[in-house]
Amino acid sequence: MRNATAEQIDIFNRWLSEELAMRGWSDFELSRRAKITHAVLSHARMGTLPKWEACVAIAAALGMPAEVVFRKAGLLPSDPREDLVKAEMDALYGEASKETRLEILRYVRYLVRFCK
C-alpha cells in the first residue's frame, strides 16, 4: 500500500463505494471475491490506496479492466476522455428530476449487466 493525496483517496473511495452499491456488496464481500484481506480496503478507506496487485484482484472481482482500477487508485494518470464523459453524465444527471434519476440508474444497471 502507498500514501496518496486527499483528492486521490476521495476519488478512489467514492468510485469504490459507487461500484459496490451498484452490486449490493460491502467491503467485506469485495475482499472475499477479490481474495484480498479486508485490511487492504480498510487501509484504502483510511488513506493508503492499494498497490498494483490488489488493484488487479479488485478489478477481477468487479469484472472490469485492471486499468480502470489503476487509474482510480492513482497508479496511472486519469484518462481525459473518461473525465469528459463522466463530467457530461454528471451534469445531465444533476439536471434530472428525482424520478428520472431512478430511471437513469435502472437503465445504466441494465446496460452494465446485460449489454456487455
Phi and psi restraints in degrees (range 20) as a CNS / XPLOR table:
assign (resid 1 and name C) (resid 2 and name N)
       (resid 2 and name CA) (resid 2 and name C) 1.0 -143.1 20.0 2
assign (resid 2 and name N) (resid 2 and name CA)
       (resid 2 and name C) (resid 3 and name N) 1.0 163.2 20.0 2
assign (resid 2 and name C) (resid 3 and name N)
       (resid 3 and name CA) (resid 3 and name C) 1.0 -83.1 20.0 2
assign (resid 3 and name N) (resid 3 and name CA)
       (resid 3 and name C) (resid 4 and name N) 1.0 152.0 20.0 2
assign (resid 3 and name C) (resid 4 and name N)
       (resid 4 and name CA) (resid 4 and name C) 1.0 -143.1 20.0 2
assign (resid 4 and name N) (resid 4 and name CA)
       (resid 4 and name C) (resid 5 and name N) 1.0 166.6 20.0 2
assign (resid 4 and name C) (resid 5 and name N)
       (resid 5 and name CA) (resid 5 and name C) 1.0 -72.4 20.0 2
assign (resid 5 and name N) (resid 5 and name CA)
       (resid 5 and name C) (resid 6 and name N) 1.0 161.1 20.0 2
assign (resid 5 and name C) (resid 6 and name N)
       (resid 6 and name CA) (resid 6 and name C) 1.0 -60.4 20.0 2
assign (resid 6 and name N) (resid 6 and name CA)
       (resid 6 and name C) (resid 7 and name N) 1.0 -36.5 20.0 2
assign (resid 6 and name C) (resid 7 and name N)
       (resid 7 and name CA) (resid 7 and name C) 1.0 -66.3 20.0 2
assign (resid 7 and name N) (resid 7 and name CA)
       (resid 7 and name C) (resid 8 and name N) 1.0 -43.9 20.0 2
assign (resid 7 and name C) (resid 8 and name N)
       (resid 8 and name CA) (resid 8 and name C) 1.0 -61.7 20.0 2
assign (resid 8 and name N) (resid 8 and name CA)
       (resid 8 and name C) (resid 9 and name N) 1.0 -42.3 20.0 2
assign (resid 8 and name C) (resid 9 and name N)
       (resid 9 and name CA) (resid 9 and name C) 1.0 -62.1 20.0 2
assign (resid 9 and name N) (resid 9 and name CA)
       (resid 9 and name C) (resid 10 and name N) 1.0 -45.1 20.0 2
assign (resid 9 and name C) (resid 10 and name N)
       (resid 10 and name CA) (resid 10 and name C) 1.0 -63.3 20.0 2
assign (resid 10 and name N) (resid 10 and name CA)
       (resid 10 and name C) (resid 11 and name N) 1.0 -44.5 20.0 2
assign (resid 10 and name C) (resid 11 and name N)
       (resid 11 and name CA) (resid 11 and name C) 1.0 -59.9 20.0 2
assign (resid 11 and name N) (resid 11 and name CA)
       (resid 11 and name C) (resid 12 and name N) 1.0 -48.4 20.0 2
assign (resid 11 and name C) (resid 12 and name N)
       (resid 12 and name CA) (resid 12 and name C) 1.0 -62.9 20.0 2
assign (resid 12 and name N) (resid 12 and name CA)
       (resid 12 and name C) (resid 13 and name N) 1.0 -47.6 20.0 2
assign (resid 12 and name C) (resid 13 and name N)
       (resid 13 and name CA) (resid 13 and name C) 1.0 -68.1 20.0 2
assign (resid 13 and name N) (resid 13 and name CA)
       (resid 13 and name C) (resid 14 and name N) 1.0 -38.0 20.0 2
assign (resid 13 and name C) (resid 14 and name N)
       (resid 14 and name CA) (resid 14 and name C) 1.0 -64.7 20.0 2
assign (resid 14 and name N) (resid 14 and name CA)
       (resid 14 and name C) (resid 15 and name N) 1.0 -45.0 20.0 2
assign (resid 14 and name C) (resid 15 and name N)
       (resid 15 and name CA) (resid 15 and name C) 1.0 -61.5 20.0 2
assign (resid 15 and name N) (resid 15 and name CA)
       (resid 15 and name C) (resid 16 and name N) 1.0 -47.3 20.0 2
assign (resid 15 and name C) (resid 16 and name N)
       (resid 16 and name CA) (resid 16 and name C) 1.0 -62.4 20.0 2
assign (resid 16 and name N) (resid 16 and name CA)
       (resid 16 and name C) (resid 17 and name N) 1.0 -42.9 20.0 2
assign (resid 16 and name C) (resid 17 and name N)
       (resid 17 and name CA) (resid 17 and name C) 1.0 -60.4 20.0 2
assign (resid 17 and name N) (resid 17 and name CA)
       (resid 17 and name C) (resid 18 and name N) 1.0 -41.5 20.0 2
assign (resid 17 and name C) (resid 18 and name N)
       (resid 18 and name CA) (resid 18 and name C) 1.0 -64.4 20.0 2
assign (resid 18 and name N) (resid 18 and name CA)
       (resid 18 and name C) (resid 19 and name N) 1.0 -43.6 20.0 2
assign (resid 18 and name C) (resid 19 and name N)
       (resid 19 and name CA) (resid 19 and name C) 1.0 -62.6 20.0 2
assign (resid 19 and name N) (resid 19 and name CA)
       (resid 19 and name C) (resid 20 and name N) 1.0 -43.4 20.0 2
assign (resid 19 and name C) (resid 20 and name N)
       (resid 20 and name CA) (resid 20 and name C) 1.0 -68.5 20.0 2
assign (resid 20 and name N) (resid 20 and name CA)
       (resid 20 and name C) (resid 21 and name N) 1.0 -40.1 20.0 2
assign (resid 20 and name C) (resid 21 and name N)
       (resid 21 and name CA) (resid 21 and name C) 1.0 -62.0 20.0 2
assign (resid 21 and name N) (resid 21 and name CA)
       (resid 21 and name C) (resid 22 and name N) 1.0 -40.6 20.0 2
assign (resid 21 and name C) (resid 22 and name N)
       (resid 22 and name CA) (resid 22 and name C) 1.0 -61.7 20.0 2
assign (resid 22 and name N) (resid 22 and name CA)
       (resid 22 and name C) (resid 23 and name N) 1.0 -29.3 20.0 2
assign (resid 22 and name C) (resid 23 and name N)
       (resid 23 and name CA) (resid 23 and name C) 1.0 -96.9 20.0 2
assign (resid 23 and name N) (resid 23 and name CA)
       (resid 23 and name C) (resid 24 and name N) 1.0 -9.7 20.0 2
assign (resid 23 and name C) (resid 24 and name N)
       (resid 24 and name CA) (resid 24 and name C) 1.0 72.4 20.0 2
assign (resid 24 and name N) (resid 24 and name CA)
       (resid 24 and name C) (resid 25 and name N) 1.0 29.1 20.0 2
assign (resid 24 and name C) (resid 25 and name N)
       (resid 25 and name CA) (resid 25 and name C) 1.0 -103.7 20.0 2
assign (resid 25 and name N) (resid 25 and name CA)
       (resid 25 and name C) (resid 26 and name N) 1.0 155.3 20.0 2
assign (resid 25 and name C) (resid 26 and name N)
       (resid 26 and name CA) (resid 26 and name C) 1.0 -101.2 20.0 2
assign (resid 26 and name N) (resid 26 and name CA)
       (resid 26 and name C) (resid 27 and name N) 1.0 172.7 20.0 2
assign (resid 26 and name C) (resid 27 and name N)
       (resid 27 and name CA) (resid 27 and name C) 1.0 -58.6 20.0 2
assign (resid 27 and name N) (resid 27 and name CA)
       (resid 27 and name C) (resid 28 and name N) 1.0 -38.3 20.0 2
assign (resid 27 and name C) (resid 28 and name N)
       (resid 28 and name CA) (resid 28 and name C) 1.0 -63.0 20.0 2
assign (resid 28 and name N) (resid 28 and name CA)
       (resid 28 and name C) (resid 29 and name N) 1.0 -41.5 20.0 2
assign (resid 28 and name C) (resid 29 and name N)
       (resid 29 and name CA) (resid 29 and name C) 1.0 -65.1 20.0 2
assign (resid 29 and name N) (resid 29 and name CA)
       (resid 29 and name C) (resid 30 and name N) 1.0 -42.1 20.0 2
assign (resid 29 and name C) (resid 30 and name N)
       (resid 30 and name CA) (resid 30 and name C) 1.0 -62.7 20.0 2
assign (resid 30 and name N) (resid 30 and name CA)
       (resid 30 and name C) (resid 31 and name N) 1.0 -44.8 20.0 2
assign (resid 30 and name C) (resid 31 and name N)
       (resid 31 and name CA) (resid 31 and name C) 1.0 -62.0 20.0 2
assign (resid 31 and name N) (resid 31 and name CA)
       (resid 31 and name C) (resid 32 and name N) 1.0 -37.4 20.0 2
assign (resid 31 and name C) (resid 32 and name N)
       (resid 32 and name CA) (resid 32 and name C) 1.0 -65.0 20.0 2
assign (resid 32 and name N) (resid 32 and name CA)
       (resid 32 and name C) (resid 33 and name N) 1.0 -48.1 20.0 2
assign (resid 32 and name C) (resid 33 and name N)
       (resid 33 and name CA) (resid 33 and name C) 1.0 -68.3 20.0 2
assign (resid 33 and name N) (resid 33 and name CA)
       (resid 33 and name C) (resid 34 and name N) 1.0 -33.5 20.0 2
assign (resid 33 and name C) (resid 34 and name N)
       (resid 34 and name CA) (resid 34 and name C) 1.0 -83.1 20.0 2
assign (resid 34 and name N) (resid 34 and name CA)
       (resid 34 and name C) (resid 35 and name N) 1.0 -11.1 20.0 2
assign (resid 34 and name C) (resid 35 and name N)
       (resid 35 and name CA) (resid 35 and name C) 1.0 59.2 20.0 2
assign (resid 35 and name N) (resid 35 and name CA)
       (resid 35 and name C) (resid 36 and name N) 1.0 44.6 20.0 2
assign (resid 35 and name C) (resid 36 and name N)
       (resid 36 and name CA) (resid 36 and name C) 1.0 -124.3 20.0 2
assign (resid 36 and name N) (resid 36 and name CA)
       (resid 36 and name C) (resid 37 and name N) 1.0 161.1 20.0 2
assign (resid 36 and name C) (resid 37 and name N)
       (resid 37 and name CA) (resid 37 and name C) 1.0 -71.9 20.0 2
assign (resid 37 and name N) (resid 37 and name CA)
       (resid 37 and name C) (resid 38 and name N) 1.0 150.1 20.0 2
assign (resid 37 and name C) (resid 38 and name N)
       (resid 38 and name CA) (resid 38 and name C) 1.0 -61.9 20.0 2
assign (resid 38 and name N) (resid 38 and name CA)
       (resid 38 and name C) (resid 39 and name N) 1.0 -26.4 20.0 2
assign (resid 38 and name C) (resid 39 and name N)
       (resid 39 and name CA) (resid 39 and name C) 1.0 -58.4 20.0 2
assign (resid 39 and name N) (resid 39 and name CA)
       (resid 39 and name C) (resid 40 and name N) 1.0 -33.2 20.0 2
assign (resid 39 and name C) (resid 40 and name N)
       (resid 40 and name CA) (resid 40 and name C) 1.0 -58.9 20.0 2
assign (resid 40 and name N) (resid 40 and name CA)
       (resid 40 and name C) (resid 41 and name N) 1.0 -46.2 20.0 2
assign (resid 40 and name C) (resid 41 and name N)
       (resid 41 and name CA) (resid 41 and name C) 1.0 -72.7 20.0 2
assign (resid 41 and name N) (resid 41 and name CA)
       (resid 41 and name C) (resid 42 and name N) 1.0 -37.8 20.0 2
assign (resid 41 and name C) (resid 42 and name N)
       (resid 42 and name CA) (resid 42 and name C) 1.0 -62.1 20.0 2
assign (resid 42 and name N) (resid 42 and name CA)
       (resid 42 and name C) (resid 43 and name N) 1.0 -43.4 20.0 2
assign (resid 42 and name C) (resid 43 and name N)
       (resid 43 and name CA) (resid 43 and name C) 1.0 -63.9 20.0 2
assign (resid 43 and name N) (resid 43 and name CA)
       (resid 43 and name C) (resid 44 and name N) 1.0 -38.8 20.0 2
assign (resid 43 and name C) (resid 44 and name N)
       (resid 44 and name CA) (resid 44 and name C) 1.0 -62.3 20.0 2
assign (resid 44 and name N) (resid 44 and name CA)
       (resid 44 and name C) (resid 45 and name N) 1.0 -41.9 20.0 2
assign (resid 44 and name C) (resid 45 and name N)
       (resid 45 and name CA) (resid 45 and name C) 1.0 -63.6 20.0 2
assign (resid 45 and name N) (resid 45 and name CA)
       (resid 45 and name C) (resid 46 and name N) 1.0 -28.1 20.0 2
assign (resid 45 and name C) (resid 46 and name N)
       (resid 46 and name CA) (resid 46 and name C) 1.0 -96.6 20.0 2
assign (resid 46 and name N) (resid 46 and name CA)
       (resid 46 and name C) (resid 47 and name N) 1.0 -2.4 20.0 2
assign (resid 46 and name C) (resid 47 and name N)
       (resid 47 and name CA) (resid 47 and name C) 1.0 125.1 20.0 2
assign (resid 47 and name N) (resid 47 and name CA)
       (resid 47 and name C) (resid 48 and name N) 1.0 -1.8 20.0 2
assign (resid 47 and name C) (resid 48 and name N)
       (resid 48 and name CA) (resid 48 and name C) 1.0 -115.0 20.0 2
assign (resid 48 and name N) (resid 48 and name CA)
       (resid 48 and name C) (resid 49 and name N) 1.0 102.5 20.0 2
assign (resid 48 and name C) (resid 49 and name N)
       (resid 49 and name CA) (resid 49 and name C) 1.0 -73.1 20.0 2
assign (resid 49 and name N) (resid 49 and name CA)
       (resid 49 and name C) (resid 50 and name N) 1.0 154.2 20.0 2
assign (resid 49 and name C) (resid 50 and name N)
       (resid 50 and name CA) (resid 50 and name C) 1.0 -69.5 20.0 2
assign (resid 50 and name N) (resid 50 and name CA)
       (resid 50 and name C) (resid 51 and name N) 1.0 154.7 20.0 2
assign (resid 50 and name C) (resid 51 and name N)
       (resid 51 and name CA) (resid 51 and name C) 1.0 -84.0 20.0 2
assign (resid 51 and name N) (resid 51 and name CA)
       (resid 51 and name C) (resid 52 and name N) 1.0 -177.8 20.0 2
assign (resid 51 and name C) (resid 52 and name N)
       (resid 52 and name CA) (resid 52 and name C) 1.0 -52.1 20.0 2
assign (resid 52 and name N) (resid 52 and name CA)
       (resid 52 and name C) (resid 53 and name N) 1.0 -50.1 20.0 2
assign (resid 52 and name C) (resid 53 and name N)
       (resid 53 and name CA) (resid 53 and name C) 1.0 -61.5 20.0 2
assign (resid 53 and name N) (resid 53 and name CA)
       (resid 53 and name C) (resid 54 and name N) 1.0 -44.3 20.0 2
assign (resid 53 and name C) (resid 54 and name N)
       (resid 54 and name CA) (resid 54 and name C) 1.0 -66.9 20.0 2
assign (resid 54 and name N) (resid 54 and name CA)
       (resid 54 and name C) (resid 55 and name N) 1.0 -36.7 20.0 2
assign (resid 54 and name C) (resid 55 and name N)
       (resid 55 and name CA) (resid 55 and name C) 1.0 -63.8 20.0 2
assign (resid 55 and name N) (resid 55 and name CA)
       (resid 55 and name C) (resid 56 and name N) 1.0 -38.0 20.0 2
assign (resid 55 and name C) (resid 56 and name N)
       (resid 56 and name CA) (resid 56 and name C) 1.0 -61.9 20.0 2
assign (resid 56 and name N) (resid 56 and name CA)
       (resid 56 and name C) (resid 57 and name N) 1.0 -44.4 20.0 2
assign (resid 56 and name C) (resid 57 and name N)
       (resid 57 and name CA) (resid 57 and name C) 1.0 -65.6 20.0 2
assign (resid 57 and name N) (resid 57 and name CA)
       (resid 57 and name C) (resid 58 and name N) 1.0 -41.3 20.0 2
assign (resid 57 and name C) (resid 58 and name N)
       (resid 58 and name CA) (resid 58 and name C) 1.0 -63.0 20.0 2
assign (resid 58 and name N) (resid 58 and name CA)
       (resid 58 and name C) (resid 59 and name N) 1.0 -45.1 20.0 2
assign (resid 58 and name C) (resid 59 and name N)
       (resid 59 and name CA) (resid 59 and name C) 1.0 -59.7 20.0 2
assign (resid 59 and name N) (resid 59 and name CA)
       (resid 59 and name C) (resid 60 and name N) 1.0 -44.4 20.0 2
assign (resid 59 and name C) (resid 60 and name N)
       (resid 60 and name CA) (resid 60 and name C) 1.0 -61.7 20.0 2
assign (resid 60 and name N) (resid 60 and name CA)
       (resid 60 and name C) (resid 61 and name N) 1.0 -43.2 20.0 2
assign (resid 60 and name C) (resid 61 and name N)
       (resid 61 and name CA) (resid 61 and name C) 1.0 -64.8 20.0 2
assign (resid 61 and name N) (resid 61 and name CA)
       (resid 61 and name C) (resid 62 and name N) 1.0 -36.0 20.0 2
assign (resid 61 and name C) (resid 62 and name N)
       (resid 62 and name CA) (resid 62 and name C) 1.0 -83.9 20.0 2
assign (resid 62 and name N) (resid 62 and name CA)
       (resid 62 and name C) (resid 63 and name N) 1.0 -9.3 20.0 2
assign (resid 62 and name C) (resid 63 and name N)
       (resid 63 and name CA) (resid 63 and name C) 1.0 71.1 20.0 2
assign (resid 63 and name N) (resid 63 and name CA)
       (resid 63 and name C) (resid 64 and name N) 1.0 40.8 20.0 2
assign (resid 63 and name C) (resid 64 and name N)
       (resid 64 and name CA) (resid 64 and name C) 1.0 -136.1 20.0 2
assign (resid 64 and name N) (resid 64 and name CA)
       (resid 64 and name C) (resid 65 and name N) 1.0 163.9 20.0 2
assign (resid 64 and name C) (resid 65 and name N)
       (resid 65 and name CA) (resid 65 and name C) 1.0 -62.3 20.0 2
assign (resid 65 and name N) (resid 65 and name CA)
       (resid 65 and name C) (resid 66 and name N) 1.0 141.7 20.0 2
assign (resid 65 and name C) (resid 66 and name N)
       (resid 66 and name CA) (resid 66 and name C) 1.0 -59.9 20.0 2
assign (resid 66 and name N) (resid 66 and name CA)
       (resid 66 and name C) (resid 67 and name N) 1.0 -31.2 20.0 2
assign (resid 66 and name C) (resid 67 and name N)
       (resid 67 and name CA) (resid 67 and name C) 1.0 -55.7 20.0 2
assign (resid 67 and name N) (resid 67 and name CA)
       (resid 67 and name C) (resid 68 and name N) 1.0 -36.7 20.0 2
assign (resid 67 and name C) (resid 68 and name N)
       (resid 68 and name CA) (resid 68 and name C) 1.0 -61.8 20.0 2
assign (resid 68 and name N) (resid 68 and name CA)
       (resid 68 and name C) (resid 69 and name N) 1.0 -46.7 20.0 2
assign (resid 68 and name C) (resid 69 and name N)
       (resid 69 and name CA) (resid 69 and name C) 1.0 -69.0 20.0 2
assign (resid 69 and name N) (resid 69 and name CA)
       (resid 69 and name C) (resid 70 and name N) 1.0 -39.2 20.0 2
assign (resid 69 and name C) (resid 70 and name N)
       (resid 70 and name CA) (resid 70 and name C) 1.0 -56.5 20.0 2
assign (resid 70 and name N) (resid 70 and name CA)
       (resid 70 and name C) (resid 71 and name N) 1.0 -43.6 20.0 2
assign (resid 70 and name C) (resid 71 and name N)
       (resid 71 and name CA) (resid 71 and name C) 1.0 -68.2 20.0 2
assign (resid 71 and name N) (resid 71 and name CA)
       (resid 71 and name C) (resid 72 and name N) 1.0 -42.1 20.0 2
assign (resid 71 and name C) (resid 72 and name N)
       (resid 72 and name CA) (resid 72 and name C) 1.0 -65.8 20.0 2
assign (resid 72 and name N) (resid 72 and name CA)
       (resid 72 and name C) (resid 73 and name N) 1.0 -32.4 20.0 2
assign (resid 72 and name C) (resid 73 and name N)
       (resid 73 and name CA) (resid 73 and name C) 1.0 -85.0 20.0 2
assign (resid 73 and name N) (resid 73 and name CA)
       (resid 73 and name C) (resid 74 and name N) 1.0 0.2 20.0 2
assign (resid 73 and name C) (resid 74 and name N)
       (resid 74 and name CA) (resid 74 and name C) 1.0 78.8 20.0 2
assign (resid 74 and name N) (resid 74 and name CA)
       (resid 74 and name C) (resid 75 and name N) 1.0 12.0 20.0 2
assign (resid 74 and name C) (resid 75 and name N)
       (resid 75 and name CA) (resid 75 and name C) 1.0 -79.7 20.0 2
assign (resid 75 and name N) (resid 75 and name CA)
       (resid 75 and name C) (resid 76 and name N) 1.0 -25.4 20.0 2
assign (resid 75 and name C) (resid 76 and name N)
       (resid 76 and name CA) (resid 76 and name C) 1.0 -126.7 20.0 2
assign (resid 76 and name N) (resid 76 and name CA)
       (resid 76 and name C) (resid 77 and name N) 1.0 151.8 20.0 2
assign (resid 76 and name C) (resid 77 and name N)
       (resid 77 and name CA) (resid 77 and name C) 1.0 -64.5 20.0 2
assign (resid 77 and name N) (resid 77 and name CA)
       (resid 77 and name C) (resid 78 and name N) 1.0 153.1 20.0 2
assign (resid 77 and name C) (resid 78 and name N)
       (resid 78 and name CA) (resid 78 and name C) 1.0 -66.9 20.0 2
assign (resid 78 and name N) (resid 78 and name CA)
       (resid 78 and name C) (resid 79 and name N) 1.0 153.3 20.0 2
assign (resid 78 and name C) (resid 79 and name N)
       (resid 79 and name CA) (resid 79 and name C) 1.0 -87.5 20.0 2
assign (resid 79 and name N) (resid 79 and name CA)
       (resid 79 and name C) (resid 80 and name N) 1.0 115.9 20.0 2
assign (resid 79 and name C) (resid 80 and name N)
       (resid 80 and name CA) (resid 80 and name C) 1.0 -56.7 20.0 2
assign (resid 80 and name N) (resid 80 and name CA)
       (resid 80 and name C) (resid 81 and name N) 1.0 -34.5 20.0 2
assign (resid 80 and name C) (resid 81 and name N)
       (resid 81 and name CA) (resid 81 and name C) 1.0 -63.7 20.0 2
assign (resid 81 and name N) (resid 81 and name CA)
       (resid 81 and name C) (resid 82 and name N) 1.0 -41.1 20.0 2
assign (resid 81 and name C) (resid 82 and name N)
       (resid 82 and name CA) (resid 82 and name C) 1.0 -63.1 20.0 2
assign (resid 82 and name N) (resid 82 and name CA)
       (resid 82 and name C) (resid 83 and name N) 1.0 -40.9 20.0 2
assign (resid 82 and name C) (resid 83 and name N)
       (resid 83 and name CA) (resid 83 and name C) 1.0 -62.3 20.0 2
assign (resid 83 and name N) (resid 83 and name CA)
       (resid 83 and name C) (resid 84 and name N) 1.0 -40.1 20.0 2
assign (resid 83 and name C) (resid 84 and name N)
       (resid 84 and name CA) (resid 84 and name C) 1.0 -67.3 20.0 2
assign (resid 84 and name N) (resid 84 and name CA)
       (resid 84 and name C) (resid 85 and name N) 1.0 -43.1 20.0 2
assign (resid 84 and name C) (resid 85 and name N)
       (resid 85 and name CA) (resid 85 and name C) 1.0 -63.7 20.0 2
assign (resid 85 and name N) (resid 85 and name CA)
       (resid 85 and name C) (resid 86 and name N) 1.0 -46.1 20.0 2
assign (resid 85 and name C) (resid 86 and name N)
       (resid 86 and name CA) (resid 86 and name C) 1.0 -63.3 20.0 2
assign (resid 86 and name N) (resid 86 and name CA)
       (resid 86 and name C) (resid 87 and name N) 1.0 -41.0 20.0 2
assign (resid 86 and name C) (resid 87 and name N)
       (resid 87 and name CA) (resid 87 and name C) 1.0 -61.1 20.0 2
assign (resid 87 and name N) (resid 87 and name CA)
       (resid 87 and name C) (resid 88 and name N) 1.0 -42.2 20.0 2
assign (resid 87 and name C) (resid 88 and name N)
       (resid 88 and name CA) (resid 88 and name C) 1.0 -66.7 20.0 2
assign (resid 88 and name N) (resid 88 and name CA)
       (resid 88 and name C) (resid 89 and name N) 1.0 -42.3 20.0 2
assign (resid 88 and name C) (resid 89 and name N)
       (resid 89 and name CA) (resid 89 and name C) 1.0 -62.3 20.0 2
assign (resid 89 and name N) (resid 89 and name CA)
       (resid 89 and name C) (resid 90 and name N) 1.0 -42.3 20.0 2
assign (resid 89 and name C) (resid 90 and name N)
       (resid 90 and name CA) (resid 90 and name C) 1.0 -61.4 20.0 2
assign (resid 90 and name N) (resid 90 and name CA)
       (resid 90 and name C) (resid 91 and name N) 1.0 -42.4 20.0 2
assign (resid 90 and name C) (resid 91 and name N)
       (resid 91 and name CA) (resid 91 and name C) 1.0 -64.5 20.0 2
assign (resid 91 and name N) (resid 91 and name CA)
       (resid 91 and name C) (resid 92 and name N) 1.0 -45.6 20.0 2
assign (resid 91 and name C) (resid 92 and name N)
       (resid 92 and name CA) (resid 92 and name C) 1.0 -64.5 20.0 2
assign (resid 92 and name N) (resid 92 and name CA)
       (resid 92 and name C) (resid 93 and name N) 1.0 -41.6 20.0 2
assign (resid 92 and name C) (resid 93 and name N)
       (resid 93 and name CA) (resid 93 and name C) 1.0 -61.4 20.0 2
assign (resid 93 and name N) (resid 93 and name CA)
       (resid 93 and name C) (resid 94 and name N) 1.0 -41.3 20.0 2
assign (resid 93 and name C) (resid 94 and name N)
       (resid 94 and name CA) (resid 94 and name C) 1.0 -63.1 20.0 2
assign (resid 94 and name N) (resid 94 and name CA)
       (resid 94 and name C) (resid 95 and name N) 1.0 -28.2 20.0 2
assign (resid 94 and name C) (resid 95 and name N)
       (resid 95 and name CA) (resid 95 and name C) 1.0 -82.2 20.0 2
assign (resid 95 and name N) (resid 95 and name CA)
       (resid 95 and name C) (resid 96 and name N) 1.0 -16.8 20.0 2
assign (resid 95 and name C) (resid 96 and name N)
       (resid 96 and name CA) (resid 96 and name C) 1.0 -78.6 20.0 2
assign (resid 96 and name N) (resid 96 and name CA)
       (resid 96 and name C) (resid 97 and name N) 1.0 152.2 20.0 2
assign (resid 96 and name C) (resid 97 and name N)
       (resid 97 and name CA) (resid 97 and name C) 1.0 -72.0 20.0 2
assign (resid 97 and name N) (resid 97 and name CA)
       (resid 97 and name C) (resid 98 and name N) 1.0 168.4 20.0 2
assign (resid 97 and name C) (resid 98 and name N)
       (resid 98 and name CA) (resid 98 and name C) 1.0 -59.0 20.0 2
assign (resid 98 and name N) (resid 98 and name CA)
       (resid 98 and name C) (resid 99 and name N) 1.0 -43.0 20.0 2
assign (resid 98 and name C) (resid 99 and name N)
       (resid 99 and name CA) (resid 99 and name C) 1.0 -64.7 20.0 2
assign (resid 99 and name N) (resid 99 and name CA)
       (resid 99 and name C) (resid 100 and name N) 1.0 -42.0 20.0 2
assign (resid 99 and name C) (resid 100 and name N)
       (resid 100 and name CA) (resid 100 and name C) 1.0 -66.6 20.0 2
assign (resid 100 and name N) (resid 100 and name CA)
       (resid 100 and name C) (resid 101 and name N) 1.0 -36.1 20.0 2
assign (resid 100 and name C) (resid 101 and name N)
       (resid 101 and name CA) (resid 101 and name C) 1.0 -61.0 20.0 2
assign (resid 101 and name N) (resid 101 and name CA)
       (resid 101 and name C) (resid 102 and name N) 1.0 -39.9 20.0 2
assign (resid 101 and name C) (resid 102 and name N)
       (resid 102 and name CA) (resid 102 and name C) 1.0 -64.4 20.0 2
assign (resid 102 and name N) (resid 102 and name CA)
       (resid 102 and name C) (resid 103 and name N) 1.0 -39.7 20.0 2
assign (resid 102 and name C) (resid 103 and name N)
       (resid 103 and name CA) (resid 103 and name C) 1.0 -65.0 20.0 2
assign (resid 103 and name N) (resid 103 and name CA)
       (resid 103 and name C) (resid 104 and name N) 1.0 -40.2 20.0 2
assign (resid 103 and name C) (resid 104 and name N)
       (resid 104 and name CA) (resid 104 and name C) 1.0 -60.2 20.0 2
assign (resid 104 and name N) (resid 104 and name CA)
       (resid 104 and name C) (resid 105 and name N) 1.0 -46.4 20.0 2
assign (resid 104 and name C) (resid 105 and name N)
       (resid 105 and name CA) (resid 105 and name C) 1.0 -60.5 20.0 2
assign (resid 105 and name N) (resid 105 and name CA)
       (resid 105 and name C) (resid 106 and name N) 1.0 -45.3 20.0 2
assign (resid 105 and name C) (resid 106 and name N)
       (resid 106 and name CA) (resid 106 and name C) 1.0 -60.6 20.0 2
assign (resid 106 and name N) (resid 106 and name CA)
       (resid 106 and name C) (resid 107 and name N) 1.0 -42.7 20.0 2
assign (resid 106 and name C) (resid 107 and name N)
       (resid 107 and name CA) (resid 107 and name C) 1.0 -66.8 20.0 2
assign (resid 107 and name N) (resid 107 and name CA)
       (resid 107 and name C) (resid 108 and name N) 1.0 -44.2 20.0 2
assign (resid 107 and name C) (resid 108 and name N)
       (resid 108 and name CA) (resid 108 and name C) 1.0 -63.9 20.0 2
assign (resid 108 and name N) (resid 108 and name CA)
       (resid 108 and name C) (resid 109 and name N) 1.0 -42.3 20.0 2
assign (resid 108 and name C) (resid 109 and name N)
       (resid 109 and name CA) (resid 109 and name C) 1.0 -57.6 20.0 2
assign (resid 109 and name N) (resid 109 and name CA)
       (resid 109 and name C) (resid 110 and name N) 1.0 -44.1 20.0 2
assign (resid 109 and name C) (resid 110 and name N)
       (resid 110 and name CA) (resid 110 and name C) 1.0 -60.0 20.0 2
assign (resid 110 and name N) (resid 110 and name CA)
       (resid 110 and name C) (resid 111 and name N) 1.0 -48.6 20.0 2
assign (resid 110 and name C) (resid 111 and name N)
       (resid 111 and name CA) (resid 111 and name C) 1.0 -59.9 20.0 2
assign (resid 111 and name N) (resid 111 and name CA)
       (resid 111 and name C) (resid 112 and name N) 1.0 -44.2 20.0 2
assign (resid 111 and name C) (resid 112 and name N)
       (resid 112 and name CA) (resid 112 and name C) 1.0 -66.9 20.0 2
assign (resid 112 and name N) (resid 112 and name CA)
       (resid 112 and name C) (resid 113 and name N) 1.0 -41.7 20.0 2
assign (resid 112 and name C) (resid 113 and name N)
       (resid 113 and name CA) (resid 113 and name C) 1.0 -81.0 20.0 2
assign (resid 113 and name N) (resid 113 and name CA)
       (resid 113 and name C) (resid 114 and name N) 1.0 -33.0 20.0 2
assign (resid 113 and name C) (resid 114 and name N)
       (resid 114 and name CA) (resid 114 and name C) 1.0 -117.9 20.0 2
assign (resid 114 and name N) (resid 114 and name CA)
       (resid 114 and name C) (resid 115 and name N) 1.0 -9.6 20.0 2
assign (resid 114 and name C) (resid 115 and name N)
       (resid 115 and name CA) (resid 115 and name C) 1.0 -118.6 20.0 2
assign (resid 115 and name N) (resid 115 and name CA)
       (resid 115 and name C) (resid 116 and name N) 1.0 50.2 20.0 2
